[in-house]
Amino acid sequence: MNFDAYARTGVDLVNARLDDLDDLRALFPDDNAWMRDEVADRDVAIFRRAQKRLRDVFEYGTSGRDAQAVTELNALLEAFPVQPRISGHDSSDWHMHVTSRGASVSAEYLAGAVWGLSVWLCEYGSARFGVCADERCGNVYLDTSSNCCRRFCSERCATRSHVAAHRARKRAAVGEQVTVAPQPTSAADSLSPVS
């Protein structure tokens, strides 16, 4: 099983827009076209609730609250249990799935996402769950950096945030120059003429 791929489905879910059924369908890649075709209106609410709870897991991990992240993932594992099965067509195609094929789209997708994030937490720790530092973004990510130093979900957000900070410093420096009156350079310059 590719646990990283399952964990990334959790990231995709948290970052997804879920206003309606079309938004939910957009969550499924082409290799899960059957999910896109079978998802129903009732699944939207289920995915939204899971999305909020998984966002909490990332918030807990980012803020160093490991115990809360573990508690929430354990609760989600109970709500969306893993029921492994072997799938494929012949000996060159056997692979594992996390639920039976008869499961609902929400049960299969969420069991995989929660399982993947749970394995990720056990393998790397909840500090590797990140929330983008760009305050205009809020997306979550899995920190795969070598020294656990990632702060942004993408290069785009990192660049945008750094440019905004640079511009703010520049504006502040220009503002200081304008508001500060020139200081006299010698004692003679500080004397004003007597009338």
KEKOLRO-648061 format. One line per 4 residues: number of its first residue (from 1); their letters; for each residue x, y, z of N, C-alpha, C, O. Coordinates in steps of 0.02 Angstrom, whole numbers. Each point is the difference from the previous one (the first is absolute). Layout:
REM KEKOLRO-648061
NUM	a	X:Y:Z:X:Y:Z:X:Y:Z:X:Y:Z  ... .
REM end
This chain:
REM KEKOLRO-648061
1	mnfd	42:-59:0:-42:59:0:44:62:0:52:2:34  -72:47:-71:37:63:-2:-31:48:51:-47:37:-16  73:-39:77:-28:40:53:6:75:-13:-45:38:18  100:-17:-51:8:70:-16:-57:24:-46:-26:55:8 .
5	ayar	8:-96:-56:-54:18:-46:-66:7:38:-39:46:-12  27:-92:58:-61:5:41:2:62:44:-50:35:6  108:-19:23:6:60:41:-13:63:-42:-31:47:24  55:-47:-85:-10:58:-44:-74:9:-18:-22:56:-14 .
9	tgvd	-17:-111:14:-71:8:-12:-32:38:58:-48:37:-9  75:-46:69:-23:39:58:16:74:-9:-42:43:15  102:-28:-39:19:69:-13:-45:30:-54:-24:56:7  13:-94:-60:-44:23:-54:-70:17:26:-30:50:-20 .
13	lvna	5:-93:63:-67:11:28:-2:65:41:-45:41:-8  93:-32:53:0:59:42:5:63:-42:-31:51:17  69:-53:-71:10:60:-41:-55:10:-53:0:50:-35  -46:-98:30:-51:3:-53:-56:50:18:-15:12:58 .
17	rldd	-12:15:-110:-62:40:7:-57:-50:-3:-3:-41:-46  -43:44:92:-55:-48:3:-68:35:7:-38:-14:45  25:60:-90:-64:36:2:-58:-43:-24:-57:8:23  70:-53:-70:-54:-40:-28:27:-65:-29:59:-15:6 .
21	lddl	-103:-23:-37:18:-65:-27:53:6:-55:44:-43:-5  -47:94:-36:51:9:-53:69:11:30:49:-27:-25  -45:66:80:64:9:34:26:-66:27:60:-15:-5  -104:-25:33:20:-65:26:25:-45:-57:50:-35:8 .
25	ralf	-84:35:-63:22:-41:-57:69:20:-24:39:-42:-22  -23:107:26:65:24:-22:57:-26:44:58:2:-20  -75:-26:80:51:-27:46:31:-65:-25:56:-17:17  -93:-21:-59:22:-66:-20:40:2:-65:-24:26:-50 .
29	pddn	85:-52:52:41:-2:-61:-27:-52:-49:-44:-39:17  71:39:-77:-24:-46:-52:6:-73:20:-41:-41:-20  92:23:59:7:-70:19:-53:-21:51:-6:-60:16  -33:107:10:-57:-15:43:-64:25:-32:-44:26:34 .
33	awmr	39:-34:-100:-59:25:-36:-64:-32:25:-53:31:0  57:-94:23:-60:-33:26:-28:38:60:-61:3:9  106:25:32:-23:39:58:-37:63:-24:-53:17:25  83:16:-74:-31:60:-28:-69:-15:-27:-46:40:7 .
37	deva	38:-99:-37:-64:-19:-30:-51:-21:53:-60:10:-10  82:-40:65:-46:-28:50:-15:47:58:-47:-13:38  86:66:-29:-11:44:57:-70:32:-6:-23:15:-55  -9:-5:113:-68:27:0:-4:61:46:46:15:37 .
41	drdv	-102:20:-42:-10:60:41:11:-13:74:28:42:34  -50:-99:-9:7:-16:71:73:-2:22:16:10:58  29:-25:-106:71:-4:16:31:69:14:50:4:35  -78:48:-62:29:67:8:5:17:74:53:23:23 .
45	aifr	-106:-33:15:0:16:72:51:-44:37:34:24:45  -29:-87:-63:47:-46:32:72:24:-12:41:3:46  -26:15:-108:66:24:-17:16:67:35:56:11:22  -105:32:-17:11:65:34:17:-11:74:47:32:25 .
49	raqk	-84:-76:9:15:-13:70:70:-30:8:38:20:44  -21:-67:-87:66:-31:3:54:52:-16:53:0:31  -67:44:-78:48:52:-19:16:44:61:58:15:12  -109:5:25:11:42:59:41:-37:53:46:29:29 .
53	rlrd	-62:-93:-18:36:-38:50:72:-12:-20:45:3:42  -33:-15:-106:69:-9:-24:39:66:4:59:-1:15  -92:57:-28:33:65:8:22:8:72:54:25:14  -97:-46:33:19:3:71:64:-40:13:43:22:39 .
57	vfey	-37:-81:-70:60:-41:8:61:40:-21:51:-1:34  -55:34:-91:57:40:-24:14:59:46:58:16:13  -110:16:12:9:55:48:34:-25:64:46:32:25  -68:-89:0:31:-29:59:73:-15:-13:43:16:41 .
61	gtsg	-28:-48:-97:69:-17:-16:44:61:-6:57:1:25  -82:50:-59:39:61:-10:15:36:66:53:31:7  -99:-36:41:10:34:64:30:-45:54:1:20:58  22:-80:-77:34:-43:47:-46:-37:48:23:-25:51 .
65	rdaq	-87:20:-68:-47:-35:43:-10:-72:-26:-53:-18:-26  106:-22:34:0:-68:-25:-57:-42:28:-33:-36:-38  21:40:102:-51:-42:31:-69:14:-31:-38:-47:-11  22:110:-2:-64:16:-31:-4:-25:-72:-52:-24:-22 .
69	avte	108:28:-14:2:-26:-69:-13:-75:0:-37:-26:-41  69:-9:87:-8:-72:5:-72:-18:20:-30:-45:-29  3:81:77:-69:-13:22:-49:9:-58:-45:-41:-10  54:95:-27:-46:12:-57:8:-52:-54:-49:-24:-28 .
73	lnal	111:5:12:10:-52:-50:-28:-67:22:-29:-36:-40  36:20:104:-29:-63:25:-76:1:-6:-31:-51:-18  0:108:33:-73:5:-7:-20:-7:-73:-51:-31:-16  90:60:-29:-15:-5:-71:11:-72:-26:-36:-23:-44 .
77	leaf	86:-11:72:11:-71:-19:-60:-43:21:-17:-48:-35  -14:66:91:-60:-37:20:-59:16:-45:-39:-44:-18  34:108:-1:-56:21:-43:7:-27:-71:-50:-15:-33  111:9:9:14:-24:-68:50:-57:3:59:9:-16 .
81	pvqp	-81:-67:38:47:-55:12:30:-28:-65:-30:1:-53  90:-24:60:36:-32:-55:-20:-73:-1:2:-34:51  -22:10:-110:-17:-70:-11:39:-22:-62:-28:-1:-55  91:-17:64:43:-13:-58:-25:-56:-44:-31:-49:23 .
85	risg	44:56:-87:-17:-52:-48:50:2:-57:28:52:-15  -18:-109:-16:44:-5:-58:-43:11:-62:-55:-27:-5  82:66:-41:-38:15:-61:46:-10:-60:61:-3:8  -90:-2:-66:38:-8:-61:-31:-51:-46:-54:-27:15 .
89	hdss	87:14:-70:-28:-46:-50:42:-63:-9:-26:-52:-20  91:56:33:43:-59:-6:62:9:43:6:51:35  39:-99:-36:57:1:45:47:59:-11:41:15:44  -44:18:-100:43:58:-10:-33:65:21:31:53:-3 .
93	dwhm	-93:-56:26:-38:60:16:-27:1:72:-36:46:17  54:-94:25:-28:-1:67:24:60:40:59:18:-3  -104:12:39:16:56:44:-52:5:55:-53:-31:-4  69:69:55:-44:5:59:-45:62:-5:20:52:-25 .
97	hvts	-81:-60:49:-46:55:10:-18:0:74:8:-50:34  -33:107:-10:-12:6:72:-71:-20:20:-13:-9:60  -33:2:-107:-69:-20:17:-26:-47:-54:30:-8:-53  -86:-22:68:-30:-44:-49:-30:42:-56:-18:57:10 .
101	rgas	12:-86:-68:-25:36:-58:-73:20:9:-22:47:-34  -14:-79:77:-69:17:11:-10:61:45:-56:23:10  111:2:18:-5:58:44:-20:62:-38:10:4:-61  -39:44:97:-19:64:-32:64:38:-20:54:-15:25 .
105	vsae	-63:63:-68:58:42:-21:31:33:61:61:1:8  -103:27:35:27:34:59:38:-49:45:53:17:26  -80:-76:-16:33:-50:43:68:-19:-29:49:-4:37  -45:-9:-102:63:-21:-29:51:57:-1:57:-10:20 .
109	ylag	-77:68:-44:47:56:-5:25:20:69:60:9:11  -107:-1:36:20:25:67:39:-52:39:45:18:39  -60:-82:-47:40:-52:34:72:4:-24:47:-4:40  -37:12:-105:68:6:-27:35:63:23:59:-3:19 .
113	avwg	-94:59:-20:30:64:21:20:-2:74:56:19:18  -101:-43:24:14:-3:72:56:-50:15:44:14:40  -47:-72:-73:53:-50:9:67:28:-21:50:-7:36  -47:38:-94:63:28:-24:28:53:46:60:0:14 .
117	lsvw	-102:45:12:23:51:46:21:-30:67:47:24:32  -81:-76:-11:19:-34:62:68:-33:-6:42:6:45  -30:-40:-100:65:-31:-11:54:55:-5:54:-8:27  -70:62:-61:47:57:-6:19:26:69:59:11:13 .
121	lcey	-109:-2:30:14:25:67:45:-48:38:48:21:33  -62:-86:-37:41:-49:35:71:-2:-28:47:-10:38  -40:19:-102:65:-4:-33:42:63:11:60:-4:13  -91:63:-19:38:62:-1:-18:48:57:38:48:12 .
125	gsar	-92:-58:23:-21:44:53:-47:54:-25:0:18:-59  -40:9:104:-50:49:-20:32:68:-17:-33:42:-30  95:-32:48:34:63:-18:7:5:-76:13:55:-26  -20:-110:-9:5:0:-73:-67:17:-34:-4:3:-61 .
129	fgvc	-48:10:102:-63:25:-26:5:76:1:11:30:53  -20:2:-110:9:73:-2:-62:36:-25:-40:-26:-38  34:88:62:-50:47:-26:39:59:-29:44:27:33  -59:-8:-93:37:51:-36:6:64:41:-49:24:29 .
133	ader	110:3:-25:14:60:38:-24:64:-35:-2:53:30  -17:-59:-93:-28:58:-35:-71:9:24:-43:-42:-14  30:96:50:-66:9:31:-57:5:-50:-58:-8:19  73:21:-82:-53:3:-51:-16:-69:-27:-47:-7:-39 .
137	cgnv	84:-44:58:-9:-67:-29:-37:-47:46:-60:-12:-10  93:-15:60:-31:-46:46:0:-73:-21:-26:-43:36  56:27:-94:4:-70:-21:45:-39:47:43:28:34  -54:-93:-32:42:-44:40:48:-38:-46:-10:-2:-61 .
141	yldt	61:-27:91:50:-38:-39:34:-49:47:-4:5:61  39:-53:-91:43:-46:36:72:23:-11:23:6:-56  12:7:111:68:26:-4:48:-57:-16:13:-43:42  13:43:-102:48:-52:-21:71:27:-2:45:-33:-26 .
145	ssnc	-34:93:53:67:29:0:46:-43:44:-23:-35:45  88:40:-57:48:-41:37:6:20:73:17:-41:42  -31:104:-26:9:22:69:-64:29:31:3:39:48  -60:-58:-74:-65:20:27:-6:76:7:-20:27:51 .
149	crrf	39:8:-105:1:73:2:-49:33:-49:-2:61:-5  -37:-100:-29:-47:28:-49:-53:41:36:-25:-19:53  7:77:-83:-50:44:30:-58:16:-46:-51:26:22  59:-42:-86:-51:18:-49:-22:-62:-39:38:-48:-6 .
153	cser	-99:51:-19:-27:-58:-37:30:-5:-70:-1:-54:-30  27:110:4:26:0:-68:52:55:-8:5:45:41  33:-50:-95:48:53:-16:-36:65:-14:25:54:17  -83:-59:-47:-40:60:-16:-16:39:63:8:61:3 .
157	catr	-33:-96:49:-16:33:63:62:27:34:-2:55:29  56:-92:-31:62:24:31:24:64:-34:17:48:34  -17:-47:-100:22:59:-36:-47:59:14:24:55:14  -89:-67:-17:-48:54:11:8:29:70:-2:61:9 .
161	shva	12:-103:41:8:22:69:66:39:9:1:52:33  52:-77:-63:65:34:6:-1:67:-35:29:49:25  -60:-45:-83:-5:63:-37:-41:50:41:18:59:5  -74:-81:24:-42:44:40:39:26:61:-6:59:17 .
165	ahra	44:-102:16:40:21:58:54:49:-21:12:49:36  20:-61:-93:51:46:-25:-30:68:-14:28:52:19  -85:-51:-52:-33:64:-16:-21:37:63:5:61:3  -29:-97:46:-20:31:63:60:31:36:-4:56:26 .
169	rkra	61:-91:-27:61:28:31:22:62:-38:22:49:30  -27:-52:-96:21:57:-41:-45:61:13:25:56:8  -91:-68:-4:-46:55:16:14:29:69:-2:61:9  16:-104:39:15:23:67:63:41:2:4:51:34 .
173	avge	47:-71:-72:63:37:-2:-10:68:-33:27:50:24  -66:-47:-77:-14:64:-34:-40:44:47:12:61:3  -60:-89:32:-41:39:47:42:29:56:-13:56:22  62:-93:2:44:25:53:42:58:-25:11:48:36 .
177	qvtv	13:-52:-97:41:53:-29:-40:64:-8:27:55:11  -89:-60:-28:-42:59:-11:-18:32:65:-3:62:4  -11:-101:49:-24:28:63:56:24:45:-14:37:48  74:-57:-59:56:20:42:30:64:-28:21:3:-57 .
181	apqp	-21:51:99:29:64:-22:76:-6:0:28:-35:41  4:71:-88:73:-2:-1:29:27:65:-25:50:26  76:-81:0:33:20:62:58:47:-17:34:-9:-50  -22:60:93:57:45:-12:65:-40:4:7:-47:39 .
185	tsaa	41:67:-80:64:-36:-2:52:32:44:50:-33:17  -58:94:3:49:32:44:-35:47:48:-59:15:-9  96:9:59:-29:46:49:-21:65:-33:-50:30:19  89:-8:-68:-15:63:-35:-65:-5:-38:-38:48:-4 .
189	dsls	25:-108:-25:-61:-9:-38:-62:1:45:-55:18:-23  64:-35:87:-58:-3:44:-19:69:28:-55:8:27  99:42:-35:-16:67:24:-45:34:-50:13:0:-60  -66:29:84:-44:36:-45:15:75:6:19:24:54 .
193	pvs	-28:13:-108:14:73:3:-48:34:48:-58:-18:5  86:69:31:-40:39:48:-27:60:-37:37:34:-35  -102:-21:41:-29:58:-33:-6:58:46:-23:53:-20 .
REM end
